C-alpha cells in the first residue's frame, strides 16, 4: 500500500476523531436521533480510534521518509 494513501487515511481519521472528541458533534447528533444513552460510551470508542489514527499517520510519515 502506498504511504500517501496511508497518510491521507490517517489524517482523515485523525481529524474526524479529534472533531468528535473535542467538540460536541456526536453528542448533538445522537441527541437528535434519540440515542443519548450511547454518549456515555463514546470515550471507549473515540480515544482508541484517535490513538489508532495517530499511529497510522506516524507510520505513514516514517514510511514516506524511508522511501
mmCIF file as Biopython writes it, N, C-alpha, C and O atoms, coordinates in Angstrom:
data_model
#
loop_
_atom_site.group_PDB
_atom_site.id
_atom_site.type_symbol
_atom_site.label_atom_id
_atom_site.label_alt_id
_atom_site.label_comp_id
_atom_site.label_asym_id
_atom_site.label_entity_id
_atom_site.label_seq_id
_atom_site.pdbx_PDB_ins_code
_atom_site.Cartn_x
_atom_site.Cartn_y
_atom_site.Cartn_z
_atom_site.occupancy
_atom_site.B_iso_or_equiv
_atom_site.auth_seq_id
_atom_site.auth_asym_id
_atom_site.pdbx_PDB_model_num
ATOM 1   N N  . UNK A ? 1  ? 0.842   -1.170 0.000  1.0 0.0 1  A 1 
ATOM 2   C CA . UNK A ? 1  ? 0.000   0.000  0.000  1.0 0.0 1  A 1 
ATOM 3   C C  . UNK A ? 1  ? 0.893   1.239  0.000  1.0 0.0 1  A 1 
ATOM 4   O O  . UNK A ? 1  ? 1.911   1.274  0.691  1.0 0.0 1  A 1 
ATOM 5   N N  . UNK A ? 2  ? 0.523   2.224  -0.750 1.0 0.0 2  A 1 
ATOM 6   C CA . UNK A ? 2  ? 1.331   3.430  -0.828 1.0 0.0 2  A 1 
ATOM 7   C C  . UNK A ? 2  ? 1.245   4.219  0.465  1.0 0.0 2  A 1 
ATOM 8   O O  . UNK A ? 2  ? 0.211   4.244  1.133  1.0 0.0 2  A 1 
ATOM 9   N N  . UNK A ? 3  ? 2.355   4.864  0.803  1.0 0.0 3  A 1 
ATOM 10  C CA . UNK A ? 3  ? 2.382   5.634  2.038  1.0 0.0 3  A 1 
ATOM 11  C C  . UNK A ? 3  ? 1.511   6.885  1.938  1.0 0.0 3  A 1 
ATOM 12  O O  . UNK A ? 3  ? 1.029   7.376  2.959  1.0 0.0 3  A 1 
ATOM 13  N N  . UNK A ? 4  ? 1.301   7.408  0.734  1.0 0.0 4  A 1 
ATOM 14  C CA . UNK A ? 4  ? 0.450   8.593  0.613  1.0 0.0 4  A 1 
ATOM 15  C C  . UNK A ? 4  ? -1.012  8.257  0.916  1.0 0.0 4  A 1 
ATOM 16  O O  . UNK A ? 4  ? -1.734  9.069  1.494  1.0 0.0 4  A 1 
ATOM 17  N N  . UNK A ? 5  ? -1.441  7.061  0.523  1.0 0.0 5  A 1 
ATOM 18  C CA . UNK A ? 5  ? -2.809  6.633  0.840  1.0 0.0 5  A 1 
ATOM 19  C C  . UNK A ? 5  ? -2.958  6.429  2.344  1.0 0.0 5  A 1 
ATOM 20  O O  . UNK A ? 5  ? -3.964  6.820  2.936  1.0 0.0 5  A 1 
ATOM 21  N N  . UNK A ? 6  ? -1.942  5.808  2.960  1.0 0.0 6  A 1 
ATOM 22  C CA . UNK A ? 6  ? -1.975  5.625  4.412  1.0 0.0 6  A 1 
ATOM 23  C C  . UNK A ? 6  ? -1.988  6.970  5.130  1.0 0.0 6  A 1 
ATOM 24  O O  . UNK A ? 6  ? -2.710  7.154  6.110  1.0 0.0 6  A 1 
ATOM 25  N N  . UNK A ? 7  ? -1.190  7.899  4.637  1.0 0.0 7  A 1 
ATOM 26  C CA . UNK A ? 7  ? -1.128  9.215  5.260  1.0 0.0 7  A 1 
ATOM 27  C C  . UNK A ? 7  ? -2.460  9.945  5.160  1.0 0.0 7  A 1 
ATOM 28  O O  . UNK A ? 7  ? -2.920  10.536 6.138  1.0 0.0 7  A 1 
ATOM 29  N N  . UNK A ? 8  ? -3.079  9.909  3.992  1.0 0.0 8  A 1 
ATOM 30  C CA . UNK A ? 8  ? -4.375  10.575 3.810  1.0 0.0 8  A 1 
ATOM 31  C C  . UNK A ? 8  ? -5.455  9.942  4.673  1.0 0.0 8  A 1 
ATOM 32  O O  . UNK A ? 8  ? -6.281  10.647 5.254  1.0 0.0 8  A 1 
ATOM 33  N N  . UNK A ? 9  ? -5.452  8.614  4.761  1.0 0.0 9  A 1 
ATOM 34  C CA . UNK A ? 9  ? -6.429  7.927  5.608  1.0 0.0 9  A 1 
ATOM 35  C C  . UNK A ? 9  ? -6.185  8.248  7.078  1.0 0.0 9  A 1 
ATOM 36  O O  . UNK A ? 9  ? -7.132  8.442  7.841  1.0 0.0 9  A 1 
ATOM 37  N N  . UNK A ? 10 ? -4.927  8.302  7.471  1.0 0.0 10 A 1 
ATOM 38  C CA . UNK A ? 10 ? -4.594  8.637  8.856  1.0 0.0 10 A 1 
ATOM 39  C C  . UNK A ? 10 ? -5.023  10.035 9.231  1.0 0.0 10 A 1 
ATOM 40  O O  . UNK A ? 10 ? -5.585  10.253 10.304 1.0 0.0 10 A 1 
ATOM 41  N N  . UNK A ? 11 ? -4.759  10.986 8.347  1.0 0.0 11 A 1 
ATOM 42  C CA . UNK A ? 11 ? -5.138  12.379 8.620  1.0 0.0 11 A 1 
ATOM 43  C C  . UNK A ? 11 ? -6.661  12.526 8.649  1.0 0.0 11 A 1 
ATOM 44  O O  . UNK A ? 11 ? -7.198  13.210 9.521  1.0 0.0 11 A 1 
ATOM 45  N N  . UNK A ? 12 ? -7.352  11.899 7.717  1.0 0.0 12 A 1 
ATOM 46  C CA . UNK A ? 12 ? -8.819  11.996 7.689  1.0 0.0 12 A 1 
ATOM 47  C C  . UNK A ? 12 ? -9.425  11.394 8.958  1.0 0.0 12 A 1 
ATOM 48  O O  . UNK A ? 12 ? -10.322 11.987 9.557  1.0 0.0 12 A 1 
ATOM 49  N N  . UNK A ? 13 ? -8.951  10.245 9.361  1.0 0.0 13 A 1 
ATOM 50  C CA . UNK A ? 13 ? -9.456  9.627  10.580 1.0 0.0 13 A 1 
ATOM 51  C C  . UNK A ? 13 ? -9.084  10.410 11.815 1.0 0.0 13 A 1 
ATOM 52  O O  . UNK A ? 13 ? -9.873  10.506 12.755 1.0 0.0 13 A 1 
ATOM 53  N N  . UNK A ? 14 ? -7.880  10.975 11.822 1.0 0.0 14 A 1 
ATOM 54  C CA . UNK A ? 14 ? -7.431  11.768 12.956 1.0 0.0 14 A 1 
ATOM 55  C C  . UNK A ? 14 ? -8.279  13.029 13.120 1.0 0.0 14 A 1 
ATOM 56  O O  . UNK A ? 14 ? -8.677  13.375 14.232 1.0 0.0 14 A 1 
ATOM 57  N N  . UNK A ? 15 ? -8.548  13.704 12.022 1.0 0.0 15 A 1 
ATOM 58  C CA . UNK A ? 15 ? -9.370  14.918 12.074 1.0 0.0 15 A 1 
ATOM 59  C C  . UNK A ? 15 ? -10.789 14.577 12.528 1.0 0.0 15 A 1 
ATOM 60  O O  . UNK A ? 15 ? -11.373 15.291 13.344 1.0 0.0 15 A 1 
ATOM 61  N N  . UNK A ? 16 ? -11.332 13.501 12.005 1.0 0.0 16 A 1 
ATOM 62  C CA . UNK A ? 16 ? -12.675 13.088 12.402 1.0 0.0 16 A 1 
ATOM 63  C C  . UNK A ? 16 ? -12.729 12.722 13.884 1.0 0.0 16 A 1 
ATOM 64  O O  . UNK A ? 16 ? -13.664 13.109 14.585 1.0 0.0 16 A 1 
ATOM 65  N N  . UNK A ? 17 ? -11.747 11.991 14.354 1.0 0.0 17 A 1 
ATOM 66  C CA . UNK A ? 17 ? -11.710 11.606 15.767 1.0 0.0 17 A 1 
ATOM 67  C C  . UNK A ? 17 ? -11.554 12.818 16.668 1.0 0.0 17 A 1 
ATOM 68  O O  . UNK A ? 17 ? -12.206 12.910 17.708 1.0 0.0 17 A 1 
ATOM 69  N N  . UNK A ? 18 ? -10.693 13.747 16.275 1.0 0.0 18 A 1 
ATOM 70  C CA . UNK A ? 18 ? -10.490 14.951 17.083 1.0 0.0 18 A 1 
ATOM 71  C C  . UNK A ? 18 ? -11.758 15.788 17.126 1.0 0.0 18 A 1 
ATOM 72  O O  . UNK A ? 18 ? -12.123 16.303 18.183 1.0 0.0 18 A 1 
ATOM 73  N N  . UNK A ? 19 ? -12.437 15.931 15.987 1.0 0.0 19 A 1 
ATOM 74  C CA . UNK A ? 19 ? -13.678 16.702 15.973 1.0 0.0 19 A 1 
ATOM 75  C C  . UNK A ? 19 ? -14.739 16.066 16.867 1.0 0.0 19 A 1 
ATOM 76  O O  . UNK A ? 19 ? -15.485 16.763 17.554 1.0 0.0 19 A 1 
ATOM 77  N N  . UNK A ? 20 ? -14.797 14.758 16.849 1.0 0.0 20 A 1 
ATOM 78  C CA . UNK A ? 20 ? -15.813 14.085 17.653 1.0 0.0 20 A 1 
ATOM 79  C C  . UNK A ? 20 ? -15.430 14.025 19.128 1.0 0.0 20 A 1 
ATOM 80  O O  . UNK A ? 20 ? -16.310 13.954 19.986 1.0 0.0 20 A 1 
ATOM 81  N N  . UNK A ? 21 ? -14.147 14.052 19.437 1.0 0.0 21 A 1 
ATOM 82  C CA . UNK A ? 21 ? -13.720 14.015 20.838 1.0 0.0 21 A 1 
ATOM 83  C C  . UNK A ? 21 ? -13.830 15.374 21.512 1.0 0.0 21 A 1 
ATOM 84  O O  . UNK A ? 21 ? -14.321 15.476 22.636 1.0 0.0 21 A 1 
ATOM 85  N N  . UNK A ? 22 ? -13.377 16.408 20.835 1.0 0.0 22 A 1 
ATOM 86  C CA . UNK A ? 22 ? -13.236 17.704 21.477 1.0 0.0 22 A 1 
ATOM 87  C C  . UNK A ? 22 ? -14.349 18.686 21.153 1.0 0.0 22 A 1 
ATOM 88  O O  . UNK A ? 22 ? -14.350 19.800 21.676 1.0 0.0 22 A 1 
ATOM 89  N N  . UNK A ? 23 ? -15.271 18.313 20.329 1.0 0.0 23 A 1 
ATOM 90  C CA . UNK A ? 23 ? -16.449 19.130 20.079 1.0 0.0 23 A 1 
ATOM 91  C C  . UNK A ? 23 ? -17.678 18.257 20.292 1.0 0.0 23 A 1 
ATOM 92  O O  . UNK A ? 23 ? -17.596 17.036 20.162 1.0 0.0 23 A 1 
ATOM 93  N N  . UNK A ? 24 ? -18.785 18.849 20.608 1.0 0.0 24 A 1 
ATOM 94  C CA . UNK A ? 24 ? -19.972 18.041 20.913 1.0 0.0 24 A 1 
ATOM 95  C C  . UNK A ? 24 ? -20.760 17.595 19.676 1.0 0.0 24 A 1 
ATOM 96  O O  . UNK A ? 24 ? -21.986 17.500 19.723 1.0 0.0 24 A 1 
ATOM 97  N N  . UNK A ? 25 ? -20.066 17.324 18.581 1.0 0.0 25 A 1 
ATOM 98  C CA . UNK A ? 25 ? -20.767 16.940 17.351 1.0 0.0 25 A 1 
ATOM 99  C C  . UNK A ? 25 ? -21.570 15.658 17.550 1.0 0.0 25 A 1 
ATOM 100 O O  . UNK A ? 25 ? -22.760 15.611 17.238 1.0 0.0 25 A 1 
ATOM 101 N N  . UNK A ? 26 ? -20.921 14.626 18.066 1.0 0.0 26 A 1 
ATOM 102 C CA . UNK A ? 26 ? -21.627 13.360 18.244 1.0 0.0 26 A 1 
ATOM 103 C C  . UNK A ? 26 ? -22.697 13.439 19.320 1.0 0.0 26 A 1 
ATOM 104 O O  . UNK A ? 26 ? -23.733 12.785 19.208 1.0 0.0 26 A 1 
ATOM 105 N N  . UNK A ? 27 ? -22.463 14.228 20.358 1.0 0.0 27 A 1 
ATOM 106 C CA . UNK A ? 27 ? -23.471 14.372 21.411 1.0 0.0 27 A 1 
ATOM 107 C C  . UNK A ? 27 ? -24.737 15.000 20.837 1.0 0.0 27 A 1 
ATOM 108 O O  . UNK A ? 27 ? -25.849 14.563 21.136 1.0 0.0 27 A 1 
ATOM 109 N N  . UNK A ? 28 ? -24.561 16.018 20.019 1.0 0.0 28 A 1 
ATOM 110 C CA . UNK A ? 28 ? -25.717 16.682 19.400 1.0 0.0 28 A 1 
ATOM 111 C C  . UNK A ? 28 ? -26.413 15.739 18.420 1.0 0.0 28 A 1 
ATOM 112 O O  . UNK A ? 28 ? -27.639 15.627 18.428 1.0 0.0 28 A 1 
ATOM 113 N N  . UNK A ? 29 ? -25.632 15.062 17.576 1.0 0.0 29 A 1 
ATOM 114 C CA . UNK A ? 29 ? -26.230 14.166 16.587 1.0 0.0 29 A 1 
ATOM 115 C C  . UNK A ? 29 ? -26.953 12.991 17.253 1.0 0.0 29 A 1 
ATOM 116 O O  . UNK A ? 29 ? -28.054 12.624 16.842 1.0 0.0 29 A 1 
ATOM 117 N N  . UNK A ? 30 ? -26.338 12.407 18.274 1.0 0.0 30 A 1 
ATOM 118 C CA . UNK A ? 30 ? -27.001 11.297 18.955 1.0 0.0 30 A 1 
ATOM 119 C C  . UNK A ? 30 ? -28.233 11.766 19.725 1.0 0.0 30 A 1 
ATOM 120 O O  . UNK A ? 30 ? -29.207 11.024 19.855 1.0 0.0 30 A 1 
ATOM 121 N N  . UNK A ? 31 ? -28.191 12.988 20.231 1.0 0.0 31 A 1 
ATOM 122 C CA . UNK A ? 31 ? -29.359 13.542 20.905 1.0 0.0 31 A 1 
ATOM 123 C C  . UNK A ? 31 ? -30.511 13.801 19.949 1.0 0.0 31 A 1 
ATOM 124 O O  . UNK A ? 31 ? -31.680 13.656 20.306 1.0 0.0 31 A 1 
ATOM 125 N N  . UNK A ? 32 ? -30.163 14.185 18.734 1.0 0.0 32 A 1 
ATOM 126 C CA . UNK A ? 32 ? -31.201 14.476 17.750 1.0 0.0 32 A 1 
ATOM 127 C C  . UNK A ? 32 ? -31.935 13.216 17.298 1.0 0.0 32 A 1 
ATOM 128 O O  . UNK A ? 32 ? -33.122 13.266 16.972 1.0 0.0 32 A 1 
ATOM 129 N N  . UNK A ? 33 ? -31.232 12.093 17.279 1.0 0.0 33 A 1 
ATOM 130 C CA . UNK A ? 33 ? -31.885 10.865 16.825 1.0 0.0 33 A 1 
ATOM 131 C C  . UNK A ? 33 ? -32.318 9.969  17.984 1.0 0.0 33 A 1 
ATOM 132 O O  . UNK A ? 33 ? -32.779 8.848  17.769 1.0 0.0 33 A 1 
ATOM 133 N N  . UNK A ? 34 ? -32.167 10.467 19.215 1.0 0.0 34 A 1 
ATOM 134 C CA . UNK A ? 34 ? -32.691 9.743  20.365 1.0 0.0 34 A 1 
ATOM 135 C C  . UNK A ? 34 ? -31.783 8.663  20.927 1.0 0.0 34 A 1 
ATOM 136 O O  . UNK A ? 34 ? -32.262 7.743  21.591 1.0 0.0 34 A 1 
ATOM 137 N N  . UNK A ? 35 ? -30.512 8.751  20.681 1.0 0.0 35 A 1 
ATOM 138 C CA . UNK A ? 35 ? -29.577 7.752  21.189 1.0 0.0 35 A 1 
ATOM 139 C C  . UNK A ? 35 ? -28.621 8.346  22.217 1.0 0.0 35 A 1 
ATOM 140 O O  . UNK A ? 35 ? -27.420 8.081  22.179 1.0 0.0 35 A 1 
ATOM 141 N N  . UNK A ? 36 ? -29.149 9.142  23.125 1.0 0.0 36 A 1 
ATOM 142 C CA . UNK A ? 36 ? -28.293 9.801  24.108 1.0 0.0 36 A 1 
ATOM 143 C C  . UNK A ? 36 ? -27.693 8.824  25.113 1.0 0.0 36 A 1 
ATOM 144 O O  . UNK A ? 36 ? -26.717 9.166  25.781 1.0 0.0 36 A 1 
ATOM 145 N N  . UNK A ? 37 ? -28.231 7.648  25.239 1.0 0.0 37 A 1 
ATOM 146 C CA . UNK A ? 37 ? -27.649 6.653  26.145 1.0 0.0 37 A 1 
ATOM 147 C C  . UNK A ? 37 ? -26.274 6.201  25.652 1.0 0.0 37 A 1 
ATOM 148 O O  . UNK A ? 37 ? -25.465 5.720  26.447 1.0 0.0 37 A 1 
ATOM 149 N N  . UNK A ? 38 ? -26.002 6.343  24.380 1.0 0.0 38 A 1 
ATOM 150 C CA . UNK A ? 38 ? -24.708 5.942  23.821 1.0 0.0 38 A 1 
ATOM 151 C C  . UNK A ? 38 ? -23.606 6.952  24.104 1.0 0.0 38 A 1 
ATOM 152 O O  . UNK A ? 38 ? -22.426 6.648  23.925 1.0 0.0 38 A 1 
ATOM 153 N N  . UNK A ? 39 ? -23.977 8.150  24.542 1.0 0.0 39 A 1 
ATOM 154 C CA . UNK A ? 39 ? -22.989 9.197  24.789 1.0 0.0 39 A 1 
ATOM 155 C C  . UNK A ? 39 ? -22.002 8.766  25.866 1.0 0.0 39 A 1 
ATOM 156 O O  . UNK A ? 39 ? -20.830 9.138  25.805 1.0 0.0 39 A 1 
ATOM 157 N N  . UNK A ? 40 ? -22.441 8.006  26.833 1.0 0.0 40 A 1 
ATOM 158 C CA . UNK A ? 40 ? -21.558 7.561  27.911 1.0 0.0 40 A 1 
ATOM 159 C C  . UNK A ? 40 ? -20.462 6.641  27.408 1.0 0.0 40 A 1 
ATOM 160 O O  . UNK A ? 40 ? -19.420 6.527  28.053 1.0 0.0 40 A 1 
ATOM 161 N N  . UNK A ? 41 ? -20.663 5.985  26.284 1.0 0.0 41 A 1 
ATOM 162 C CA . UNK A ? 41 ? -19.685 5.030  25.766 1.0 0.0 41 A 1 
ATOM 163 C C  . UNK A ? 41 ? -18.812 5.602  24.648 1.0 0.0 41 A 1 
ATOM 164 O O  . UNK A ? 41 ? -18.015 4.872  24.058 1.0 0.0 41 A 1 
ATOM 165 N N  . UNK A ? 42 ? -18.950 6.884  24.351 1.0 0.0 42 A 1 
ATOM 166 C CA . UNK A ? 42 ? -18.176 7.473  23.260 1.0 0.0 42 A 1 
ATOM 167 C C  . UNK A ? 42 ? -16.673 7.459  23.544 1.0 0.0 42 A 1 
ATOM 168 O O  . UNK A ? 42 ? -15.873 7.262  22.630 1.0 0.0 42 A 1 
ATOM 169 N N  . UNK A ? 43 ? -16.289 7.666  24.795 1.0 0.0 43 A 1 
ATOM 170 C CA . UNK A ? 43 ? -14.863 7.672  25.126 1.0 0.0 43 A 1 
ATOM 171 C C  . UNK A ? 43 ? -14.213 6.325  24.871 1.0 0.0 43 A 1 
ATOM 172 O O  . UNK A ? 43 ? -13.041 6.262  24.499 1.0 0.0 43 A 1 
ATOM 173 N N  . UNK A ? 44 ? -14.961 5.245  25.068 1.0 0.0 44 A 1 
ATOM 174 C CA . UNK A ? 44 ? -14.407 3.911  24.845 1.0 0.0 44 A 1 
ATOM 175 C C  . UNK A ? 44 ? -14.182 3.626  23.364 1.0 0.0 44 A 1 
ATOM 176 O O  . UNK A ? 44 ? -13.414 2.727  23.019 1.0 0.0 44 A 1 
ATOM 177 N N  . UNK A ? 45 ? -14.826 4.362  22.506 1.0 0.0 45 A 1 
ATOM 178 C CA . UNK A ? 45 ? -14.666 4.186  21.073 1.0 0.0 45 A 1 
ATOM 179 C C  . UNK A ? 45 ? -13.739 5.232  20.462 1.0 0.0 45 A 1 
ATOM 180 O O  . UNK A ? 45 ? -12.881 4.905  19.642 1.0 0.0 45 A 1 
ATOM 181 N N  . UNK A ? 46 ? -13.913 6.474  20.858 1.0 0.0 46 A 1 
ATOM 182 C CA . UNK A ? 46 ? -13.196 7.556  20.200 1.0 0.0 46 A 1 
ATOM 183 C C  . UNK A ? 46 ? -11.727 7.655  20.599 1.0 0.0 46 A 1 
ATOM 184 O O  . UNK A ? 46 ? -10.890 7.965  19.751 1.0 0.0 46 A 1 
ATOM 185 N N  . UNK A ? 47 ? -11.393 7.406  21.846 1.0 0.0 47 A 1 
ATOM 186 C CA . UNK A ? 47 ? -9.992  7.506  22.249 1.0 0.0 47 A 1 
ATOM 187 C C  . UNK A ? 47 ? -9.122  6.436  21.588 1.0 0.0 47 A 1 
ATOM 188 O O  . UNK A ? 47 ? -8.038  6.769  21.110 1.0 0.0 47 A 1 
ATOM 189 N N  . UNK A ? 48 ? -9.542  5.167  21.536 1.0 0.0 48 A 1 
ATOM 190 C CA . UNK A ? 48 ? -8.733  4.208  20.785 1.0 0.0 48 A 1 
ATOM 191 C C  . UNK A ? 48 ? -8.667  4.533  19.287 1.0 0.0 48 A 1 
ATOM 192 O O  . UNK A ? 48 ? -7.636  4.304  18.655 1.0 0.0 48 A 1 
ATOM 193 N N  . UNK A ? 49 ? -9.742  5.058  18.721 1.0 0.0 49 A 1 
ATOM 194 C CA . UNK A ? 49 ? -9.722  5.446  17.308 1.0 0.0 49 A 1 
ATOM 195 C C  . UNK A ? 49 ? -8.734  6.590  17.093 1.0 0.0 49 A 1 
ATOM 196 O O  . UNK A ? 49 ? -8.001  6.605  16.104 1.0 0.0 49 A 1 
ATOM 197 N N  . UNK A ? 50 ? -8.716  7.539  18.014 1.0 0.0 50 A 1 
ATOM 198 C CA . UNK A ? 50 ? -7.779  8.656  17.925 1.0 0.0 50 A 1 
ATOM 199 C C  . UNK A ? 50 ? -6.342  8.148  17.981 1.0 0.0 50 A 1 
ATOM 200 O O  . UNK A ? 50 ? -5.501  8.575  17.190 1.0 0.0 50 A 1 
ATOM 201 N N  . UNK A ? 51 ? -6.058  7.245  18.904 1.0 0.0 51 A 1 
ATOM 202 C CA . UNK A ? 51 ? -4.711  6.694  19.023 1.0 0.0 51 A 1 
ATOM 203 C C  . UNK A ? 51 ? -4.329  5.856  17.802 1.0 0.0 51 A 1 
ATOM 204 O O  . UNK A ? 51 ? -3.184  5.899  17.351 1.0 0.0 51 A 1 
ATOM 205 N N  . UNK A ? 52 ? -5.283  5.098  17.269 1.0 0.0 52 A 1 
ATOM 206 C CA . UNK A ? 52 ? -5.016  4.292  16.080 1.0 0.0 52 A 1 
ATOM 207 C C  . UNK A ? 52 ? -4.665  5.170  14.885 1.0 0.0 52 A 1 
ATOM 208 O O  . UNK A ? 52 ? -3.690  4.901  14.184 1.0 0.0 52 A 1 
ATOM 209 N N  . UNK A ? 53 ? -5.453  6.217  14.648 1.0 0.0 53 A 1 
ATOM 210 C CA . UNK A ? 53 ? -5.200  7.077  13.501 1.0 0.0 53 A 1 
ATOM 211 C C  . UNK A ? 53 ? -3.941  7.915  13.691 1.0 0.0 53 A 1 
ATOM 212 O O  . UNK A ? 53 ? -3.279  8.263  12.714 1.0 0.0 53 A 1 
ATOM 213 N N  . UNK A ? 54 ? -3.606  8.240  14.922 1.0 0.0 54 A 1 
ATOM 214 C CA . UNK A ? 54 ? -2.353  8.924  15.189 1.0 0.0 54 A 1 
ATOM 215 C C  . UNK A ? 54 ? -1.173  8.008  14.871 1.0 0.0 54 A 1 
ATOM 216 O O  . UNK A ? 54 ? -0.190  8.441  14.270 1.0 0.0 54 A 1 
ATOM 217 N N  . UNK A ? 55 ? -1.271  6.747  15.274 1.0 0.0 55 A 1 
ATOM 218 C CA . UNK A ? 55 ? -0.221  5.778  14.971 1.0 0.0 55 A 1 
ATOM 219 C C  . UNK A ? 55 ? -0.136  5.517  13.464 1.0 0.0 55 A 1 
ATOM 220 O O  . UNK A ? 55 ? 0.961   5.375  12.924 1.0 0.0 55 A 1 
ATOM 221 N N  . UNK A ? 56 ? -1.271  5.452  12.788 1.0 0.0 56 A 1 
ATOM 222 C CA . UNK A ? 56 ? -1.278  5.244  11.341 1.0 0.0 56 A 1 
ATOM 223 C C  . UNK A ? 56 ? -0.613  6.408  10.614 1.0 0.0 56 A 1 
ATOM 224 O O  . UNK A ? 56 ? 0.128   6.201  9.654  1.0 0.0 56 A 1 
ATOM 225 N N  . UNK A ? 57 ? -0.877  7.625  11.069 1.0 0.0 57 A 1 
ATOM 226 C CA . UNK A ? 57 ? -0.256  8.797  10.468 1.0 0.0 57 A 1 
ATOM 227 C C  . UNK A ? 57 ? 1.247   8.793  10.703 1.0 0.0 57 A 1 
ATOM 228 O O  . UNK A ? 57 ? 2.019   9.092  9.793  1.0 0.0 57 A 1 
ATOM 229 N N  . UNK A ? 58 ? 1.664   8.458  11.914 1.0 0.0 58 A 1 
ATOM 230 C CA . UNK A ? 58 ? 3.098   8.395  12.222 1.0 0.0 58 A 1 
ATOM 231 C C  . UNK A ? 58 ? 3.775   7.305  11.393 1.0 0.0 58 A 1 
ATOM 232 O O  . UNK A ? 58 ? 4.884   7.500  10.895 1.0 0.0 58 A 1 
ATOM 233 N N  . UNK A ? 59 ? 3.120   6.176  11.248 1.0 0.0 59 A 1 
ATOM 234 C CA . UNK A ? 59 ? 3.676   5.084  10.435 1.0 0.0 59 A 1 
ATOM 235 C C  . UNK A ? 59 ? 3.830   5.516  8.985  1.0 0.0 59 A 1 
ATOM 236 O O  . UNK A ? 59 ? 4.854   5.246  8.358  1.0 0.0 59 A 1 
ATOM 237 N N  . UNK A ? 60 ? 2.818   6.185  8.455  1.0 0.0 60 A 1 
ATOM 238 C CA . UNK A ? 60 ? 2.881   6.640  7.067  1.0 0.0 60 A 1 
ATOM 239 C C  . UNK A ? 60 ? 3.975   7.684  6.876  1.0 0.0 60 A 1 
ATOM 240 O O  . UNK A ? 60 ? 4.642   7.701  5.842  1.0 0.0 60 A 1 
ATOM 241 N N  . UNK A ? 61 ? 4.164   8.552  7.864  1.0 0.0 61 A 1 
ATOM 242 C CA . UNK A ? 61 ? 5.227   9.547  7.760  1.0 0.0 61 A 1 
ATOM 243 C C  . UNK A ? 61 ? 6.604   8.905  7.793  1.0 0.0 61 A 1 
ATOM 244 O O  . UNK A ? 61 ? 7.486   9.292  7.027  1.0 0.0 61 A 1 
ATOM 245 N N  . UNK A ? 62 ? 6.797   7.930  8.669  1.0 0.0 62 A 1 
ATOM 246 C CA . UNK A ? 62 ? 8.103   7.258  8.722  1.0 0.0 62 A 1 
ATOM 247 C C  . UNK A ? 62 ? 8.338   6.429  7.469  1.0 0.0 62 A 1 
ATOM 248 O O  . UNK A ? 62 ? 9.468   6.331  6.991  1.0 0.0 62 A 1 
ATOM 249 N N  . UNK A ? 63 ? 7.303   5.845  6.945  1.0 0.0 63 A 1 
ATOM 250 C CA . UNK A ? 63 ? 7.447   5.063  5.714  1.0 0.0 63 A 1 
ATOM 251 C C  . UNK A ? 63 ? 7.725   5.972  4.526  1.0 0.0 63 A 1 
ATOM 252 O O  . UNK A ? 63 ? 8.485   5.610  3.628  1.0 0.0 63 A 1 
ATOM 253 N N  . UNK A ? 64 ? 7.109   7.156  4.519  1.0 0.0 64 A 1 
ATOM 254 C CA . UNK A ? 64 ? 7.311   8.106  3.433  1.0 0.0 64 A 1 
ATOM 255 C C  . UNK A ? 64 ? 8.753   8.630  3.443  1.0 0.0 64 A 1 
ATOM 256 O O  . UNK A ? 64 ? 9.344   8.821  2.380  1.0 0.0 64 A 1 
ATOM 257 N N  . UNK A ? 65 ? 9.316   8.860  4.615  1.0 0.0 65 A 1 
ATOM 258 C CA . UNK A ? 65 ? 10.684  9.383  4.690  1.0 0.0 65 A 1 
ATOM 259 C C  . UNK A ? 65 ? 11.699  8.291  4.342  1.0 0.0 65 A 1 
ATOM 260 O O  . UNK A ? 65 ? 12.798  8.600  3.882  1.0 0.0 65 A 1 
ATOM 261 N N  . UNK A ? 66 ? 11.350  7.029  4.554  1.0 0.0 66 A 1 
ATOM 262 C CA . UNK A ? 66 ? 12.264  5.935  4.216  1.0 0.0 66 A 1 
ATOM 263 C C  . UNK A ? 66 ? 12.244  5.590  2.739  1.0 0.0 66 A 1 
ATOM 264 O O  . UNK A ? 66 ? 13.198  4.991  2.241  1.0 0.0 66 A 1 
ATOM 265 N N  . UNK A ? 67 ? 11.192  5.948  2.025  1.0 0.0 67 A 1 
ATOM 266 C CA . UNK A ? 67 ? 11.095  5.627  0.581  1.0 0.0 67 A 1 
ATOM 267 C C  . UNK A ? 67 ? 11.971  6.506  -0.260 1.0 0.0 67 A 1 
ATOM 268 O O  . UNK A ? 67 ? 11.999  6.360  -1.482 1.0 0.0 67 A 1 
#
